[in-house]
Amino acid sequence: MPPQGANAEFGDEGGYGPARLLDVGTVRIVATALDMLDVDALRDRFDPGALGAANIYPGGRVGSRR
């Protein structure tokens, strides 16, 4: 039986915590919030140096901009 609930954990822990299964209502809320983001504004605010200084994604590809 698949996991139940709005934020049900399932599967093996993959280094970032267990995967989570979201219910349709939660997905709609997240999708609506993402739709309101201005991609160009986010791109302008992206600062790989600040991410590195804050030790966010250490050793990752914070410098790549798409």
C-alpha positions in Angstrom: 0.0 0.0 0.0 1.4 3.5 -0.9 2.1 5.9 1.9 -0.8 8.1 3.1 -1.0 11.7 4.1 -0.1 15.1 2.9 3.6 14.7 3.6 4.2 11.0 3.8 7.7 9.7 3.8 8.6 6.7 1.6 11.6 4.9 0.2 15.2 5.0 1.4 16.9 8.1 2.7 19.0 9.4 -0.2 21.3 11.9 1.5 18.8 14.7 1.8 16.2 13.0 4.0 13.5 10.6 2.8 11.4 11.2 -0.3 8.0 12.6 0.5 4.7 12.1 -1.3 2.5 15.2 -1.4 -1.3 15.1 -1.8 -2.9 16.9 -4.7 -4.0 19.9 -2.6 -0.5 20.5 -1.4 0.9 20.2 -5.0 -1.7 22.8 -6.1 -0.7 25.2 -3.3 3.0 24.9 -4.3 2.3 25.2 -8.0 0.3 28.4 -7.4 3.1 29.9 -5.3 5.7 29.0 -8.0 3.5 30.5 -10.7 3.7 33.8 -8.9 7.5 34.0 -9.0 9.2 36.3 -11.5 11.9 34.2 -13.1 13.9 37.2 -14.3 13.9 38.8 -10.8 15.1 35.5 -9.3 17.8 35.2 -11.9 19.0 38.8 -11.1 19.1 38.0 -7.4 21.1 34.7 -7.8 24.4 35.2 -6.1 26.7 32.1 -6.2 29.2 33.8 -4.0 26.7 34.4 -1.2 25.6 30.7 -1.4 29.2 29.6 -1.1 29.8 32.0 1.9 26.7 30.6 3.6 28.0 27.0 2.9 24.9 26.2 0.9 25.6 23.4 -1.6 29.3 23.2 -0.7 31.2 21.7 -3.6 28.1 21.9 -5.8 27.5 23.7 -9.0 26.3 27.0 -7.5 28.0 29.0 -10.2 25.9 27.6 -13.1 23.2 29.9 -14.4 20.7 28.7 -16.9 
